[in-house]
Amino acid sequence: MNLFIKCEEANHSCDKNQYKEASFWEIIKLNFHLIYCAACRKYTARNMKLTRAFKKSNIQTLPDSYKRDIKERLQKEMSKPE
């Protein structure tokens, strides 16, 4: 098993970890990578800051029924001949 991963994989693991989707080994590899990679530590810190900001913002999205309605209307308009 190789503990050394590239920055691209570390960033992907960071994103997955942020949403609790990373496996145990991905987290181990990420933490090992963060020991020696300042750029990925910075990426991880910014990612965590962004996540906290979104959680605090109390953003509300449209209900799924509204989204489906908008999508259907858009598709209908796009299918009309010009």
TAGIWO-V361294 format. One record per backbone hydrogen bond with DSSP energy under -1.0 kcal/mol. NH is the residue of the N-H (numbers start at 1). CO is the residue of the C=O. Records with the same first field share a line. If there is no record, write none. Layout:
NH->CO, CO
This chain:
10->6
11->7
12->8
13->9
14->10
15->11
16->12
17->13
18->14
20->17
21->16
27->23
28->24
29->25
30->26
31->27
32->28
33->29
34->30
37->33
41->37
42->38
43->39
44->40
45->41
46->42
47->43
48->44
49->45
50->46
51->47
52->48
53->49
54->50
55->51
56->52
57->53
67->63
68->64
69->65
70->66
71->67
72->68
73->69
74->70
75->71
76->72
77->73
78->74
79->75
